[in-house]
Amino acid sequence: MSSSVLRRFMTNALSLKQGQGLSMWCPQYSSLNRIHRPSSISFDRFRRSFVVATSSDFANENREFVIVGGGNAAGYAARSFVEHDMADGKLCIVSKEAVPPYERPALTKGYLFPLDKKPARLPGFHTCVGSGGERQTTEWYKEHGIETLFEDPVTSLDIKKQTLTTSSGKLLKYGALIIATGCTASRFPEKIGGNLTGVHYIRDVADADSLIASLERAKKVVIVGGGYIGMEIAAASVGWKLDTTGTAIKNLEAGSDGRVAAVILENGYTIEADTVIIGIGAKPAVGPFEALDLSTSVGGIQVDGLFRTSVPGIFAVGDVAAFPLKMYNRIARVEHVDHARRSAQHCVNALLSAQTHIYDYLPHFYSRVFEYEGSARKVWWQFYGENVGDTVEVGNFNPKIATFWIDSGKLKGVLLESGSPEEFQILPILAKCQPFVDKDKLQNTSSVEEALRMAESSLHVEAAK
Ligand SMILES: Cc1cc2nc3c(=O)[nH]c(=O)nc-3n(C[C@H](O)[C@H](O)[C@H](O)COP(=O)(O)OP(=O)(O)OC[C@H]3O[C@@H](n4cnc5c(N)ncnc54)[C@H](O)[C@@H]3O)c2cc1C
């Protein structure tokens, strides 16, 4: 991939879902008061108010707390329950997937390494290894008394009875419910070839296994979509030494065997392909929860700064939660792993302890490609803040690049590729403080190091004011 293609992918990749203009629902105390508050100060009272049924009508033994979803947020939430000593005999996780929560970003990174380059496989990357925590395998959940129901998605919620139904027909009871269902990959419609054999979407480990099976016999791969998923898969298939093209398309065509055979571009050109991977974004998985307040601006389930929905005892975290992004004063949904981890921990802490401070999140996102052994150049970058306003790009890939987002003179967001640990440490400080910067001077800097020094010096000017 050329450096201009990589640069385009990186700036497209910052998918912070944000509403326009002012927040419809701000984290002010008047709005918090509107919502029943079962957590923190009055936890004992809350527990009394939610009668935890003992009836054998219910398929789950642990009924005090139920988490729906078995992804990043669920894994980190489970760890927080254990830390509070509130998991054993009390917590149940019900998931669509067949395996315990894992660090989902690995699926388009280590998992897709060429097969001779030691690709990552489960149980290697169960949560919470991505942040240096314990590897929570099936045994870990058992040891901590956490009940797990796998491969059985929840299909409906009864708010009045505080029950859930699963696709196998199980009836589950909950005292408090945390929804952590994440997103599902957006699909191409069937009528333009979105369901053909050889067309892949990637959201979970089963999708990744199916893609690997295709890559093993692929000759020509086409990637559709210019976000980070597209970039990571394109990099992976280049690593597999496959002829790879990334593009926007009009439709897909099948060969005589019914398998995808060609991609028709908007301009009428045809590219032959035996494997097509679609990375065109994702939608919040709200299906069974439409009775809750859904966000009209960003999708997902609307929550307050403690991740409480408007229904007492029901919470939502991770990709599916539309929450007040305090520092920008608007409602947002963030589809990145840092938020999944932090929101889950914040929610459980608020639910189980006296913590009442509202979530104050600084958007953060990272990606890494070409990491396998023998790769000529690893590409890895981090972003902090928001990608609004004009951009100033400094440097090239030799040895690194940075992009600054400047709005009304203020530095709002910053992306750095191949920075040193010290340089990466400056990014959140810049994005949080949003100093005024001279765009022209920044543009005229001759290196990333100089640009970062200049941005950092604006912090001192700001502090002296
Ligand atoms: C391939 C890939 C690569 C990524 N790479 C990066 C990256 O490099 N950097 C980054 O910051 N972020 C990355 N992300 C995003 C990050 O993984 C997500 O933001 C994070 O996983 C969200 O956590 P979550 O728990 O909210 O959702 P998920 O991790 O998606 O978990 C949702 C879980 O809920 C389950 N579920 C859904 N519906 C139901 C139901 N009805 N009943 C029961 N279970 C259900 C799902 O099967 C899944 O187990 C990547 C995402 C993907 C898909």
The ligand as an SDF file (V2000), in Angstrom:
LIG
                    3D

 53 58  0  0  0  0  0  0  0  0999 V2000
  -12.3790   -6.4070   13.6170 C   0  0  0  0  0  0  0  0  0  0  0  0
  -12.3670   -5.2630   14.5820 C   0  0  0  0  0  0  0  0  0  0  0  0
  -11.1880   -4.5720   14.8360 C   0  0  0  0  0  0  0  0  0  0  0  0
  -11.1820   -3.4980   15.7290 C   0  0  0  0  0  0  0  0  0  0  0  0
  -10.0150   -2.8240   15.9460 N   0  0  0  0  0  0  0  0  0  0  0  0
  -10.0070   -1.7810   16.7880 C   0  0  0  0  0  0  0  0  0  0  0  0
   -8.8090   -1.0320   17.0200 C   0  0  0  0  0  0  0  0  0  0  0  0
   -7.7660   -1.2930   16.4150 O   0  0  0  0  0  0  0  0  0  0  0  0
   -8.8420   -0.0300   17.9140 N   0  0  0  0  0  0  0  0  0  0  0  0
   -9.9840    0.2980   18.6030 C   0  0  0  0  0  0  0  0  0  0  0  0
   -9.9470    1.2260   19.4060 O   0  0  0  0  0  0  0  0  0  0  0  0
  -11.1400   -0.3690   18.4000 N   0  0  0  0  0  0  0  0  0  0  0  0
  -11.1760   -1.3980   17.5030 C   0  0  0  0  0  0  0  0  0  0  0  0
  -12.3320   -2.0780   17.2780 N   0  0  0  0  0  0  0  0  0  0  0  0
  -13.5500   -1.6720   17.9950 C   0  0  0  0  0  0  0  0  0  0  0  0
  -13.6520   -2.3850   19.3340 C   0  0  0  0  0  0  0  0  0  0  0  0
  -13.3600   -3.7410   19.1930 O   0  0  0  0  0  0  0  0  0  0  0  0
  -15.0500   -2.1740   19.8730 C   0  0  0  0  0  0  0  0  0  0  0  0
  -15.2120   -0.7970   20.1230 O   0  0  0  0  0  0  0  0  0  0  0  0
  -15.2930   -2.9690   21.1480 C   0  0  0  0  0  0  0  0  0  0  0  0
  -15.1600   -4.3340   20.9110 O   0  0  0  0  0  0  0  0  0  0  0  0
  -16.6810   -2.6620   21.6870 C   0  0  0  0  0  0  0  0  0  0  0  0
  -16.9230   -3.4530   22.8080 O   0  0  0  0  0  0  0  0  0  0  0  0
  -18.4300   -3.8860   23.1610 P   0  0  0  0  0  0  0  0  0  0  0  0
  -18.3380   -4.8460   24.2800 O   0  0  0  0  0  0  0  0  0  0  0  0
  -19.2670   -2.6780   23.2760 O   0  0  0  0  0  0  0  0  0  0  0  0
  -18.9210   -4.6620   21.8590 O   0  0  0  0  0  0  0  0  0  0  0  0
  -18.3670   -6.0210   21.2850 P   0  0  0  0  0  0  0  0  0  0  0  0
  -16.9530   -6.2400   21.6760 O   0  0  0  0  0  0  0  0  0  0  0  0
  -18.7140   -6.0250   19.8430 O   0  0  0  0  0  0  0  0  0  0  0  0
  -19.2240   -7.1180   22.0240 O   0  0  0  0  0  0  0  0  0  0  0  0
  -20.6000   -7.2520   21.8340 C   0  0  0  0  0  0  0  0  0  0  0  0
  -20.9820   -8.6600   22.2420 C   0  0  0  0  0  0  0  0  0  0  0  0
  -22.3860   -8.7660   22.3590 O   0  0  0  0  0  0  0  0  0  0  0  0
  -22.8230   -9.9410   21.6840 C   0  0  0  0  0  0  0  0  0  0  0  0
  -24.2260   -9.7380   21.3390 N   0  0  0  0  0  0  0  0  0  0  0  0
  -24.7600   -8.9260   20.4160 C   0  0  0  0  0  0  0  0  0  0  0  0
  -26.1040   -9.0110   20.4360 N   0  0  0  0  0  0  0  0  0  0  0  0
  -26.4120   -9.8960   21.4120 C   0  0  0  0  0  0  0  0  0  0  0  0
  -27.6310  -10.4100   21.9250 C   0  0  0  0  0  0  0  0  0  0  0  0
  -28.8160  -10.0300   21.4470 N   0  0  0  0  0  0  0  0  0  0  0  0
  -27.5780  -11.3110   22.9320 N   0  0  0  0  0  0  0  0  0  0  0  0
  -26.4040  -11.7140   23.4500 C   0  0  0  0  0  0  0  0  0  0  0  0
  -25.2090  -11.2700   22.9940 N   0  0  0  0  0  0  0  0  0  0  0  0
  -25.2300  -10.3750   21.9940 C   0  0  0  0  0  0  0  0  0  0  0  0
  -21.8670  -10.0390   20.5150 C   0  0  0  0  0  0  0  0  0  0  0  0
  -21.8820  -11.3060   19.9410 O   0  0  0  0  0  0  0  0  0  0  0  0
  -20.5580   -9.7080   21.2140 C   0  0  0  0  0  0  0  0  0  0  0  0
  -20.0700  -10.8360   21.9000 O   0  0  0  0  0  0  0  0  0  0  0  0
  -12.3760   -3.1400   16.3800 C   0  0  0  0  0  0  0  0  0  0  0  0
  -13.5720   -3.8110   16.1140 C   0  0  0  0  0  0  0  0  0  0  0  0
  -13.5770   -4.8620   15.2190 C   0  0  0  0  0  0  0  0  0  0  0  0
  -14.8650   -5.5810   14.8940 C   0  0  0  0  0  0  0  0  0  0  0  0
  1  2  1  0
  2  3  1  0
  2 52  2  0
  3  4  2  0
  4  5  1  0
  4 50  1  0
  5  6  2  0
  6  7  1  0
  6 13  1  0
  7  8  2  0
  7  9  1  0
  9 10  1  0
 10 11  2  0
 10 12  1  0
 12 13  2  0
 13 14  1  0
 14 15  1  0
 14 50  1  0
 15 16  1  0
 16 17  1  0
 16 18  1  0
 18 19  1  0
 18 20  1  0
 20 21  1  0
 20 22  1  0
 22 23  1  0
 23 24  1  0
 24 25  2  0
 24 26  1  0
 24 27  1  0
 27 28  1  0
 28 29  2  0
 28 30  1  0
 28 31  1  0
 31 32  1  0
 32 33  1  0
 33 34  1  0
 33 48  1  0
 34 35  1  0
 35 36  1  0
 35 46  1  0
 36 37  1  0
 36 45  1  0
 37 38  2  0
 38 39  1  0
 39 40  1  0
 39 45  2  0
 40 41  1  0
 40 42  2  0
 42 43  1  0
 43 44  2  0
 44 45  1  0
 46 47  1  0
 46 48  1  0
 48 49  1  0
 50 51  2  0
 51 52  1  0
 52 53  1  0
M  END
$$$$
